[in-house]
Amino acid sequence: MHSVEIKNLDLAFGATKVLQDLNLTIARGEFLVLLGSSGCGKSTLLNCIAGLLEVSEGQIFINGDNVTWAEPSERGIGMVFQSYALYPQMTVEGNLSFGLRNSGMAKSEIASRVARAAEILQIEPLLKRKPAALSGGQRQRVAIGRALVRDVDVFLFDEPLSNLDAKLRADLRVEIKRLHQQLENTMIYVTHDQIEAMTLADRIAIMKGGQIMQLGTPDEIYSQPRNLYVADFIGSPSMNFIPGTMSGGTASIHGISIPMGSTVRDGAVTVGIRPEHIATGDLAPIAPVQAEATVELVEPMGADTLILTSIGGTRAHVRMDGLAKVVPGDVIPIGLDPARVSLFDPKTEIRL
């Protein structure tokens, strides 16, 4: 039995279609990330699963039950929002237990669930504090704990880390991943941050215009993007795109020949190469394909150095070792491995 199943889902506000014929199946215990830019429909989809929005067409199943028209409280879900949404006049303990008290649960069971959630999230010393006395990371832990005490099978996260600074986001990513490994519950997580998606997900659904562009593991999304949008969205900096031509199994870009195999049709192509897949230094001469690039800009980043280069007149980023000594104007040898090169149709933008 699937944990969550979405069939032919449509959602429209008046004449504006927000979700279009969307189908998605999520396995029990899976961590699925909905990834995309603002306005792509990811939070809207999450709200449909939660029951906060009524769908126009289609069905939603949770643990085999059709919950398309069920109230949020009847769906067996716990939700963590972008805003902490904590009651400022209540202690942490009060915030965690509020929903359980309203449901009429026995005091002993409430105390047991609150204690368990506090232990898992390491917020036991904070139970008597009020939200004003907590840091942002602590407040978000309390918000996660409020969903955790419900003891449900499916957790929904709507960009829970976006209000935190970079270090806190990194710390809480580890906590959320550890929480999933410990609980083994189904988790559906919305974010626009590709690092969160790649580090947390079992599978990623990249969305655009209310549709899923690609659904796959982080490795599949990174190594075999289905189209130009996915290839451009994943990676920092994103994949380099260089116009080229295909003839007899060989792709040509600005005089550089890259053997790709005879299965790709002849004609115009867009050649995609990630910055970290362009060999430099001692690795360039031993790569299957050699070329040269002119350095235009150098960006030292500590562990590595990003350089903006010109390859035959087309700009491209190259990731080098952090100790690399290059300056604008240098002409450096580079190497390419055809196995790490992607080809796309310039008109349809689909991977070839």
Contacts in CASP RR format, 6 or more apart in sequence:
PFRMAT RR
TARGET T0000
AUTHOR 0000-0000-0000
METHOD contacts of the structure
MODEL  1
MHSVEIKNLDLAFGATKVLQDLNLTIARGEFLVLLGSSGCGKSTLLNCIA
GLLEVSEGQIFINGDNVTWAEPSERGIGMVFQSYALYPQMTVEGNLSFGL
RNSGMAKSEIASRVARAAEILQIEPLLKRKPAALSGGQRQRVAIGRALVR
DVDVFLFDEPLSNLDAKLRADLRVEIKRLHQQLENTMIYVTHDQIEAMTL
ADRIAIMKGGQIMQLGTPDEIYSQPRNLYVADFIGSPSMNFIPGTMSGGT
ASIHGISIPMGSTVRDGAVTVGIRPEHIATGDLAPIAPVQAEATVELVEP
MGADTLILTSIGGTRAHVRMDGLAKVVPGDVIPIGLDPARVSLFDPKTEI
RL
1 28 0 8 1.000
1 63 0 8 1.000
1 64 0 8 1.000
2 25 0 8 1.000
2 26 0 8 1.000
2 27 0 8 1.000
2 28 0 8 1.000
2 61 0 8 1.000
2 64 0 8 1.000
3 26 0 8 1.000
3 27 0 8 1.000
3 28 0 8 1.000
3 29 0 8 1.000
3 30 0 8 1.000
3 62 0 8 1.000
3 63 0 8 1.000
3 153 0 8 1.000
3 154 0 8 1.000
3 186 0 8 1.000
4 24 0 8 1.000
4 25 0 8 1.000
4 26 0 8 1.000
4 49 0 8 1.000
4 60 0 8 1.000
4 61 0 8 1.000
4 62 0 8 1.000
4 154 0 8 1.000
4 186 0 8 1.000
4 188 0 8 1.000
5 24 0 8 1.000
5 25 0 8 1.000
5 26 0 8 1.000
5 60 0 8 1.000
5 61 0 8 1.000
5 64 0 8 1.000
6 22 0 8 1.000
6 23 0 8 1.000
6 24 0 8 1.000
6 25 0 8 1.000
6 45 0 8 1.000
6 48 0 8 1.000
6 49 0 8 1.000
6 58 0 8 1.000
6 59 0 8 1.000
6 60 0 8 1.000
6 61 0 8 1.000
7 23 0 8 1.000
7 58 0 8 1.000
7 59 0 8 1.000
7 60 0 8 1.000
7 61 0 8 1.000
8 21 0 8 1.000
8 22 0 8 1.000
8 23 0 8 1.000
8 57 0 8 1.000
8 58 0 8 1.000
8 59 0 8 1.000
9 19 0 8 1.000
9 21 0 8 1.000
9 22 0 8 1.000
9 23 0 8 1.000
9 45 0 8 1.000
9 48 0 8 1.000
9 55 0 8 1.000
9 57 0 8 1.000
9 58 0 8 1.000
9 59 0 8 1.000
9 60 0 8 1.000
10 17 0 8 1.000
10 19 0 8 1.000
10 20 0 8 1.000
10 21 0 8 1.000
10 22 0 8 1.000
10 55 0 8 1.000
10 56 0 8 1.000
10 57 0 8 1.000
10 58 0 8 1.000
11 17 0 8 1.000
11 18 0 8 1.000
11 19 0 8 1.000
11 44 0 8 1.000
11 48 0 8 1.000
11 53 0 8 1.000
11 55 0 8 1.000
11 56 0 8 1.000
12 18 0 8 1.000
12 56 0 8 1.000
17 210 0 8 1.000
18 41 0 8 1.000
18 44 0 8 1.000
18 210 0 8 1.000
19 41 0 8 1.000
19 44 0 8 1.000
19 45 0 8 1.000
19 48 0 8 1.000
19 55 0 8 1.000
19 210 0 8 1.000
19 211 0 8 1.000
20 209 0 8 1.000
20 210 0 8 1.000
20 211 0 8 1.000
21 211 0 8 1.000
22 45 0 8 1.000
22 210 0 8 1.000
22 211 0 8 1.000
22 212 0 8 1.000
24 205 0 8 1.000
24 212 0 8 1.000
24 215 0 8 1.000
26 32 0 8 1.000
26 186 0 8 1.000
26 188 0 8 1.000
27 186 0 8 1.000
28 153 0 8 1.000
28 186 0 8 1.000
29 184 0 8 1.000
29 185 0 8 1.000
29 186 0 8 1.000
29 187 0 8 1.000
30 186 0 8 1.000
30 187 0 8 1.000
30 202 0 8 1.000
30 203 0 8 1.000
31 177 0 8 1.000
31 180 0 8 1.000
31 186 0 8 1.000
31 187 0 8 1.000
31 189 0 8 1.000
31 200 0 8 1.000
31 201 0 8 1.000
31 202 0 8 1.000
31 203 0 8 1.000
32 186 0 8 1.000
32 187 0 8 1.000
32 188 0 8 1.000
32 189 0 8 1.000
32 201 0 8 1.000
32 202 0 8 1.000
32 203 0 8 1.000
32 204 0 8 1.000
32 205 0 8 1.000
33 188 0 8 1.000
33 189 0 8 1.000
33 190 0 8 1.000
33 191 0 8 1.000
33 196 0 8 1.000
33 197 0 8 1.000
33 200 0 8 1.000
33 201 0 8 1.000
33 203 0 8 1.000
33 204 0 8 1.000
33 205 0 8 1.000
34 42 0 8 1.000
34 45 0 8 1.000
34 46 0 8 1.000
34 188 0 8 1.000
34 189 0 8 1.000
34 190 0 8 1.000
34 191 0 8 1.000
34 205 0 8 1.000
34 207 0 8 1.000
35 42 0 8 1.000
35 191 0 8 1.000
35 192 0 8 1.000
35 194 0 8 1.000
35 197 0 8 1.000
35 204 0 8 1.000
35 205 0 8 1.000
35 206 0 8 1.000
35 207 0 8 1.000
35 233 0 8 1.000
36 42 0 8 1.000
36 191 0 8 1.000
36 192 0 8 1.000
36 206 0 8 1.000
36 207 0 8 1.000
36 208 0 8 1.000
36 233 0 8 1.000
37 192 0 8 1.000
37 208 0 8 1.000
37 233 0 8 1.000
38 192 0 8 1.000
39 209 0 8 1.000
40 207 0 8 1.000
40 208 0 8 1.000
40 209 0 8 1.000
40 210 0 8 1.000
41 207 0 8 1.000
41 209 0 8 1.000
41 210 0 8 1.000
42 190 0 8 1.000
42 191 0 8 1.000
42 192 0 8 1.000
42 207 0 8 1.000
43 158 0 8 1.000
43 159 0 8 1.000
43 190 0 8 1.000
44 53 0 8 1.000
44 210 0 8 1.000
45 207 0 8 1.000
45 210 0 8 1.000
46 156 0 8 1.000
46 158 0 8 1.000
46 188 0 8 1.000
46 190 0 8 1.000
47 53 0 8 1.000
47 158 0 8 1.000
48 55 0 8 1.000
48 60 0 8 1.000
49 60 0 8 1.000
49 62 0 8 1.000
49 75 0 8 1.000
49 77 0 8 1.000
49 156 0 8 1.000
49 188 0 8 1.000
50 72 0 8 1.000
50 75 0 8 1.000
50 77 0 8 1.000
50 79 0 8 1.000
50 156 0 8 1.000
51 67 0 8 1.000
51 70 0 8 1.000
51 71 0 8 1.000
51 72 0 8 1.000
51 75 0 8 1.000
52 72 0 8 1.000
54 69 0 8 1.000
55 68 0 8 1.000
58 68 0 8 1.000
59 66 0 8 1.000
59 68 0 8 1.000
60 66 0 8 1.000
60 67 0 8 1.000
60 68 0 8 1.000
61 67 0 8 1.000
62 75 0 8 1.000
62 76 0 8 1.000
62 77 0 8 1.000
62 153 0 8 1.000
62 154 0 8 1.000
63 153 0 8 1.000
63 154 0 8 1.000
67 74 0 8 1.000
67 75 0 8 1.000
72 79 0 8 1.000
75 154 0 8 1.000
76 150 0 8 1.000
76 152 0 8 1.000
76 153 0 8 1.000
76 154 0 8 1.000
77 152 0 8 1.000
77 154 0 8 1.000
77 155 0 8 1.000
77 156 0 8 1.000
78 147 0 8 1.000
78 150 0 8 1.000
78 152 0 8 1.000
78 154 0 8 1.000
78 155 0 8 1.000
78 156 0 8 1.000
79 147 0 8 1.000
79 155 0 8 1.000
79 156 0 8 1.000
79 157 0 8 1.000
79 158 0 8 1.000
80 140 0 8 1.000
80 143 0 8 1.000
80 144 0 8 1.000
80 146 0 8 1.000
80 147 0 8 1.000
80 155 0 8 1.000
80 156 0 8 1.000
80 157 0 8 1.000
80 158 0 8 1.000
80 160 0 8 1.000
81 143 0 8 1.000
81 158 0 8 1.000
81 160 0 8 1.000
82 158 0 8 1.000
82 159 0 8 1.000
82 160 0 8 1.000
82 162 0 8 1.000
82 163 0 8 1.000
83 163 0 8 1.000
84 131 0 8 1.000
84 136 0 8 1.000
84 139 0 8 1.000
84 140 0 8 1.000
84 142 0 8 1.000
84 143 0 8 1.000
84 163 0 8 1.000
85 143 0 8 1.000
86 95 0 8 1.000
86 131 0 8 1.000
86 139 0 8 1.000
86 142 0 8 1.000
86 143 0 8 1.000
86 146 0 8 1.000
87 94 0 8 1.000
87 95 0 8 1.000
87 98 0 8 1.000
87 131 0 8 1.000
88 130 0 8 1.000
88 131 0 8 1.000
88 132 0 8 1.000
89 130 0 8 1.000
90 98 0 8 1.000
90 130 0 8 1.000
90 131 0 8 1.000
91 127 0 8 1.000
91 128 0 8 1.000
91 129 0 8 1.000
91 130 0 8 1.000
92 118 0 8 1.000
92 123 0 8 1.000
92 126 0 8 1.000
92 127 0 8 1.000
92 128 0 8 1.000
92 129 0 8 1.000
92 130 0 8 1.000
92 131 0 8 1.000
92 134 0 8 1.000
92 142 0 8 1.000
93 114 0 8 1.000
93 127 0 8 1.000
93 128 0 8 1.000
95 131 0 8 1.000
95 142 0 8 1.000
95 146 0 8 1.000
96 114 0 8 1.000
96 117 0 8 1.000
96 118 0 8 1.000
96 127 0 8 1.000
96 142 0 8 1.000
96 145 0 8 1.000
96 146 0 8 1.000
96 149 0 8 1.000
97 110 0 8 1.000
97 113 0 8 1.000
97 114 0 8 1.000
97 149 0 8 1.000
98 146 0 8 1.000
99 146 0 8 1.000
100 109 0 8 1.000
100 110 0 8 1.000
100 113 0 8 1.000
100 114 0 8 1.000
100 149 0 8 1.000
100 150 0 8 1.000
101 110 0 8 1.000
110 149 0 8 1.000
113 149 0 8 1.000
113 151 0 8 1.000
114 127 0 8 1.000
114 149 0 8 1.000
115 124 0 8 1.000
116 149 0 8 1.000
117 145 0 8 1.000
117 148 0 8 1.000
117 149 0 8 1.000
118 124 0 8 1.000
118 126 0 8 1.000
118 127 0 8 1.000
118 145 0 8 1.000
120 148 0 8 1.000
120 179 0 8 1.000
120 182 0 8 1.000
120 183 0 8 1.000
121 141 0 8 1.000
121 142 0 8 1.000
121 144 0 8 1.000
121 145 0 8 1.000
121 148 0 8 1.000
121 175 0 8 1.000
121 179 0 8 1.000
122 141 0 8 1.000
123 138 0 8 1.000
123 141 0 8 1.000
123 142 0 8 1.000
123 145 0 8 1.000
126 134 0 8 1.000
126 138 0 8 1.000
126 142 0 8 1.000
131 139 0 8 1.000
131 142 0 8 1.000
134 142 0 8 1.000
135 168 0 8 1.000
136 163 0 8 1.000
136 164 0 8 1.000
136 168 0 8 1.000
137 164 0 8 1.000
137 168 0 8 1.000
137 171 0 8 1.000
137 172 0 8 1.000
140 160 0 8 1.000
140 161 0 8 1.000
140 163 0 8 1.000
140 164 0 8 1.000
140 172 0 8 1.000
141 172 0 8 1.000
141 175 0 8 1.000
143 160 0 8 1.000
144 160 0 8 1.000
144 176 0 8 1.000
144 179 0 8 1.000
147 155 0 8 1.000
148 155 0 8 1.000
148 179 0 8 1.000
148 183 0 8 1.000
152 185 0 8 1.000
153 185 0 8 1.000
153 186 0 8 1.000
154 185 0 8 1.000
154 186 0 8 1.000
154 187 0 8 1.000
154 188 0 8 1.000
155 185 0 8 1.000
155 186 0 8 1.000
155 187 0 8 1.000
155 188 0 8 1.000
156 187 0 8 1.000
156 188 0 8 1.000
156 190 0 8 1.000
157 176 0 8 1.000
157 187 0 8 1.000
157 188 0 8 1.000
157 189 0 8 1.000
157 190 0 8 1.000
158 190 0 8 1.000
159 190 0 8 1.000
159 191 0 8 1.000
159 192 0 8 1.000
160 172 0 8 1.000
160 176 0 8 1.000
160 189 0 8 1.000
161 168 0 8 1.000
161 169 0 8 1.000
161 172 0 8 1.000
161 173 0 8 1.000
161 191 0 8 1.000
161 193 0 8 1.000
161 196 0 8 1.000
162 191 0 8 1.000
162 192 0 8 1.000
162 193 0 8 1.000
164 172 0 8 1.000
169 193 0 8 1.000
169 196 0 8 1.000
173 196 0 8 1.000
173 199 0 8 1.000
173 200 0 8 1.000
176 187 0 8 1.000
176 189 0 8 1.000
176 200 0 8 1.000
177 199 0 8 1.000
177 200 0 8 1.000
180 187 0 8 1.000
180 200 0 8 1.000
189 196 0 8 1.000
189 197 0 8 1.000
189 200 0 8 1.000
189 201 0 8 1.000
191 197 0 8 1.000
194 233 0 8 1.000
194 234 0 8 1.000
194 235 0 8 1.000
194 236 0 8 1.000
195 236 0 8 1.000
197 204 0 8 1.000
197 218 0 8 1.000
198 204 0 8 1.000
198 218 0 8 1.000
198 221 0 8 1.000
198 222 0 8 1.000
198 234 0 8 1.000
201 217 0 8 1.000
201 218 0 8 1.000
202 217 0 8 1.000
203 215 0 8 1.000
203 216 0 8 1.000
203 217 0 8 1.000
204 214 0 8 1.000
204 215 0 8 1.000
204 216 0 8 1.000
204 217 0 8 1.000
204 218 0 8 1.000
204 221 0 8 1.000
205 212 0 8 1.000
205 214 0 8 1.000
205 215 0 8 1.000
205 216 0 8 1.000
206 212 0 8 1.000
206 213 0 8 1.000
206 214 0 8 1.000
206 215 0 8 1.000
206 221 0 8 1.000
206 229 0 8 1.000
206 230 0 8 1.000
206 233 0 8 1.000
206 234 0 8 1.000
207 213 0 8 1.000
208 229 0 8 1.000
213 226 0 8 1.000
213 227 0 8 1.000
213 229 0 8 1.000
213 230 0 8 1.000
214 220 0 8 1.000
214 221 0 8 1.000
214 225 0 8 1.000
214 226 0 8 1.000
214 227 0 8 1.000
214 230 0 8 1.000
221 230 0 8 1.000
221 234 0 8 1.000
222 234 0 8 1.000
222 235 0 8 1.000
224 342 0 8 1.000
224 351 0 8 1.000
225 231 0 8 1.000
225 234 0 8 1.000
225 239 0 8 1.000
225 342 0 8 1.000
225 351 0 8 1.000
226 350 0 8 1.000
226 351 0 8 1.000
227 344 0 8 1.000
227 349 0 8 1.000
227 350 0 8 1.000
227 351 0 8 1.000
228 241 0 8 1.000
228 270 0 8 1.000
228 344 0 8 1.000
228 349 0 8 1.000
229 349 0 8 1.000
231 238 0 8 1.000
231 239 0 8 1.000
231 241 0 8 1.000
231 272 0 8 1.000
231 342 0 8 1.000
231 344 0 8 1.000
231 351 0 8 1.000
232 238 0 8 1.000
232 239 0 8 1.000
232 241 0 8 1.000
235 274 0 8 1.000
237 275 0 8 1.000
237 306 0 8 1.000
237 317 0 8 1.000
239 272 0 8 1.000
239 273 0 8 1.000
239 274 0 8 1.000
239 275 0 8 1.000
239 342 0 8 1.000
240 272 0 8 1.000
240 273 0 8 1.000
240 274 0 8 1.000
240 275 0 8 1.000
240 278 0 8 1.000
240 316 0 8 1.000
240 317 0 8 1.000
241 270 0 8 1.000
241 271 0 8 1.000
241 272 0 8 1.000
241 344 0 8 1.000
242 253 0 8 1.000
242 254 0 8 1.000
242 270 0 8 1.000
242 271 0 8 1.000
242 272 0 8 1.000
242 273 0 8 1.000
242 311 0 8 1.000
242 314 0 8 1.000
242 316 0 8 1.000
243 253 0 8 1.000
243 268 0 8 1.000
243 269 0 8 1.000
243 270 0 8 1.000
243 271 0 8 1.000
243 314 0 8 1.000
243 346 0 8 1.000
244 251 0 8 1.000
244 252 0 8 1.000
244 253 0 8 1.000
244 268 0 8 1.000
244 269 0 8 1.000
244 270 0 8 1.000
244 271 0 8 1.000
245 251 0 8 1.000
245 252 0 8 1.000
245 266 0 8 1.000
245 267 0 8 1.000
245 268 0 8 1.000
245 269 0 8 1.000
246 252 0 8 1.000
246 260 0 8 1.000
246 264 0 8 1.000
246 265 0 8 1.000
246 266 0 8 1.000
246 267 0 8 1.000
246 268 0 8 1.000
246 269 0 8 1.000
246 343 0 8 1.000
247 266 0 8 1.000
247 267 0 8 1.000
248 261 0 8 1.000
248 262 0 8 1.000
248 266 0 8 1.000
249 259 0 8 1.000
249 260 0 8 1.000
249 261 0 8 1.000
249 262 0 8 1.000
249 264 0 8 1.000
249 266 0 8 1.000
250 257 0 8 1.000
250 258 0 8 1.000
250 259 0 8 1.000
250 260 0 8 1.000
250 261 0 8 1.000
251 257 0 8 1.000
251 258 0 8 1.000
251 260 0 8 1.000
251 264 0 8 1.000
251 269 0 8 1.000
251 271 0 8 1.000
251 341 0 8 1.000
251 343 0 8 1.000
252 258 0 8 1.000
253 271 0 8 1.000
253 311 0 8 1.000
253 312 0 8 1.000
253 314 0 8 1.000
254 311 0 8 1.000
254 312 0 8 1.000
254 313 0 8 1.000
254 314 0 8 1.000
255 312 0 8 1.000
256 289 0 8 1.000
256 291 0 8 1.000
256 311 0 8 1.000
256 336 0 8 1.000
257 289 0 8 1.000
258 271 0 8 1.000
258 289 0 8 1.000
258 336 0 8 1.000
258 338 0 8 1.000
258 341 0 8 1.000
259 288 0 8 1.000
259 289 0 8 1.000
259 338 0 8 1.000
260 338 0 8 1.000
260 341 0 8 1.000
260 343 0 8 1.000
264 343 0 8 1.000
264 352 0 8 1.000
265 352 0 8 1.000
268 346 0 8 1.000
269 343 0 8 1.000
269 344 0 8 1.000
269 345 0 8 1.000
269 346 0 8 1.000
269 352 0 8 1.000
270 343 0 8 1.000
270 344 0 8 1.000
270 345 0 8 1.000
270 346 0 8 1.000
270 349 0 8 1.000
271 341 0 8 1.000
271 342 0 8 1.000
271 343 0 8 1.000
272 341 0 8 1.000
272 342 0 8 1.000
272 343 0 8 1.000
272 344 0 8 1.000
273 316 0 8 1.000
273 336 0 8 1.000
273 340 0 8 1.000
273 341 0 8 1.000
273 342 0 8 1.000
274 340 0 8 1.000
275 306 0 8 1.000
275 316 0 8 1.000
275 317 0 8 1.000
275 318 0 8 1.000
275 319 0 8 1.000
276 319 0 8 1.000
277 336 0 8 1.000
277 337 0 8 1.000
277 340 0 8 1.000
277 341 0 8 1.000
278 293 0 8 1.000
278 316 0 8 1.000
278 318 0 8 1.000
278 319 0 8 1.000
278 334 0 8 1.000
278 335 0 8 1.000
278 336 0 8 1.000
279 286 0 8 1.000
279 287 0 8 1.000
279 334 0 8 1.000
279 335 0 8 1.000
279 336 0 8 1.000
279 337 0 8 1.000
280 318 0 8 1.000
280 320 0 8 1.000
280 321 0 8 1.000
280 324 0 8 1.000
280 332 0 8 1.000
280 333 0 8 1.000
280 334 0 8 1.000
280 335 0 8 1.000
281 320 0 8 1.000
281 324 0 8 1.000
281 332 0 8 1.000
281 333 0 8 1.000
283 335 0 8 1.000
284 290 0 8 1.000
284 332 0 8 1.000
284 333 0 8 1.000
284 334 0 8 1.000
284 335 0 8 1.000
285 333 0 8 1.000
287 334 0 8 1.000
287 335 0 8 1.000
287 336 0 8 1.000
287 337 0 8 1.000
288 335 0 8 1.000
288 336 0 8 1.000
288 337 0 8 1.000
288 338 0 8 1.000
289 335 0 8 1.000
289 336 0 8 1.000
289 337 0 8 1.000
289 338 0 8 1.000
290 333 0 8 1.000
290 334 0 8 1.000
290 335 0 8 1.000
290 336 0 8 1.000
291 311 0 8 1.000
291 333 0 8 1.000
291 334 0 8 1.000
291 335 0 8 1.000
291 336 0 8 1.000
292 331 0 8 1.000
292 332 0 8 1.000
292 333 0 8 1.000
292 334 0 8 1.000
293 309 0 8 1.000
293 310 0 8 1.000
293 311 0 8 1.000
293 316 0 8 1.000
293 318 0 8 1.000
293 331 0 8 1.000
293 332 0 8 1.000
293 334 0 8 1.000
294 309 0 8 1.000
294 310 0 8 1.000
294 329 0 8 1.000
294 330 0 8 1.000
294 331 0 8 1.000
295 307 0 8 1.000
295 308 0 8 1.000
295 309 0 8 1.000
295 326 0 8 1.000
295 327 0 8 1.000
295 328 0 8 1.000
295 329 0 8 1.000
295 330 0 8 1.000
295 331 0 8 1.000
295 332 0 8 1.000
296 307 0 8 1.000
296 308 0 8 1.000
296 309 0 8 1.000
296 310 0 8 1.000
296 315 0 8 1.000
296 328 0 8 1.000
296 329 0 8 1.000
297 307 0 8 1.000
297 308 0 8 1.000
297 328 0 8 1.000
298 305 0 8 1.000
298 306 0 8 1.000
298 307 0 8 1.000
298 326 0 8 1.000
298 327 0 8 1.000
298 328 0 8 1.000
299 305 0 8 1.000
299 306 0 8 1.000
299 307 0 8 1.000
299 308 0 8 1.000
300 322 0 8 1.000
301 322 0 8 1.000
302 322 0 8 1.000
303 322 0 8 1.000
304 319 0 8 1.000
304 320 0 8 1.000
304 321 0 8 1.000
304 322 0 8 1.000
305 319 0 8 1.000
305 320 0 8 1.000
305 321 0 8 1.000
305 322 0 8 1.000
305 324 0 8 1.000
305 326 0 8 1.000
306 317 0 8 1.000
306 318 0 8 1.000
306 319 0 8 1.000
306 320 0 8 1.000
307 317 0 8 1.000
307 318 0 8 1.000
307 320 0 8 1.000
307 324 0 8 1.000
307 326 0 8 1.000
308 315 0 8 1.000
308 316 0 8 1.000
308 317 0 8 1.000
309 315 0 8 1.000
309 316 0 8 1.000
309 317 0 8 1.000
309 318 0 8 1.000
309 332 0 8 1.000
309 334 0 8 1.000
310 316 0 8 1.000
311 334 0 8 1.000
318 334 0 8 1.000
320 326 0 8 1.000
326 332 0 8 1.000
342 351 0 8 1.000
343 351 0 8 1.000
343 352 0 8 1.000
344 350 0 8 1.000
344 351 0 8 1.000
344 352 0 8 1.000
345 352 0 8 1.000
END
